[in-house]
Amino acid sequence: MSIQSAGTAPIALISGANKDLGFAIARGLARAGHHSVDRLPRYALGDKASAILCAEGGQAEALVLDVTDDTSITVAAAVIKERFDRLDVLVNNAGVALDCQVAVSSLRTVMRDTFEVNVFGLACLTEAMTPLLAGSSRPRIVNMASGLGSFALNSDPDHEFAKVKLSAYNTSKAGVTMLAVIYAARLRDRGIKVNADPGFCATDLNGRSGNRSPEQGATIVIKLATLDDDGPTGGFFDETEPVPW
Ligand SMILES: NC(=O)c1ccc[n+]([C@@H]2O[C@H](COP(=O)([O-])OP(=O)(O)OC[C@H]3O[C@@H](n4cnc5c(N)ncnc54)[C@H](OP(=O)(O)O)[C@@H]3O)[C@@H](O)[C@H]2O)c1
């Protein structure tokens, strides 16, 4: 697709924005005036997603990014540096839930592949984008966590999802919230706010079993991605309130 000039629009990178929550977040940020850059291992899909956002009057473009591939991350950072010389918003949305594949794959493989995307990929992408975020006047990072990664909610036998004990996914999402806490503390002096949020939305990740739409799930992400300077950092939120760790 053709690349559009971003002008003065805030620049947002959303990993895994070719569908579902990532696409809904990119759409919401594009509507809020951000220039969304999304990720697509399958170029045609991401290209289509960007084209939809542009057709709706937003600014968006596709970027090839595989968070498990350091070269891909480095190239993505270089492209953003060359194109925009800064990044305003990073949404660490890319994620997998592979536990249901235990029957066809070893537990070790499921654990490793889940952590490669959800934890290692998130950390490496965040580190690579931090210098670009430091060039923003209002830098924000949002980690797509999950209530399934909450120690408190997992320990509550009466919690709505108490029976969902996915050893790889839940553990990886606990890592995602920990990384939000770590980066929030580490980047506080540079004004970079880092928060995490959960949600249960009907997407490919859960066989469309979620009870909310991706657009509903994207609401809190967009809010955290566009926080005012007096907004929180190092927190874990759903749409209405803080979520217990
Ligand atoms: N759905 C929920 O209820 C829910 C609840 C809490 C948290 N979350 C989190 O929200 C995020 C999005 O979930 P979703 O439900 O929208 O899932 P989804 O429909 O499965 O979409 C996941 C996205 O991540 C991308 N992705 C996977 N591996 C990647 C990699 N190596 N590099 C870059 N991108 C990669 C996928 O791209 P491809 O399709 O090209 O592989 C896809 O765009 C995930 O982090 C998930 O854990 C979801």
The ligand as a Gaussian input file, in Angstrom:
#p B3LYP/6-31G(d) Opt

LIG

0 1
 N       -9.244000     -12.281000      23.521000
 C       -9.261000     -12.100000      24.834000
 O      -10.266000     -12.344000      25.509000
 C       -8.020000     -11.612000      25.532000
 C       -8.064000     -11.428000      26.921000
 C       -6.967000     -10.922000      27.578000
 C       -5.820000     -10.643000      26.876000
 N       -5.785000     -10.872000      25.535000
 C       -4.550000     -10.558000      24.840000
 O       -4.796000      -9.622000      23.812000
 C       -3.865000      -9.822000      22.739000
 C       -4.613000      -9.979000      21.435000
 O       -5.450000     -11.111000      21.559000
 P       -6.577000     -11.538000      20.513000
 O       -7.618000     -12.168000      21.339000
 O       -6.908000     -10.434000      19.588000
 O       -5.788000     -12.709000      19.767000
 P       -5.739000     -13.164000      18.248000
 O       -7.031000     -12.930000      17.583000
 O       -5.213000     -14.550000      18.262000
 O       -4.646000     -12.181000      17.643000
 C       -3.304000     -12.275000      18.067000
 C       -2.458000     -11.352000      17.233000
 O       -1.085000     -11.550000      17.632000
 C       -0.320000     -11.743000      16.445000
 N        0.889000     -12.525000      16.669000
 C        0.987000     -13.816000      17.033000
 N        2.283000     -14.196000      17.055000
 C        3.009000     -13.100000      16.704000
 C        4.387000     -12.840000      16.534000
 N        5.314000     -13.801000      16.697000
 N        4.784000     -11.597000      16.174000
 C        3.875000     -10.621000      15.990000
 N        2.543000     -10.809000      16.100000
 C        2.120000     -12.038000      16.464000
 C       -1.275000     -12.451000      15.507000
 O       -0.818000     -12.371000      14.172000
 P       -1.120000     -13.596000      13.158000
 O       -2.592000     -13.766000      13.130000
 O       -0.564000     -13.160000      11.891000
 O       -0.421000     -14.767000      13.761000
 C       -2.555000     -11.672000      15.742000
 O       -2.555000     -10.483000      14.994000
 C       -3.042000     -11.048000      23.142000
 O       -1.844000     -10.637000      23.760000
 C       -3.931000     -11.749000      24.153000
 O       -3.213000     -12.569000      25.041000
 C       -6.859000     -11.333000      24.846000

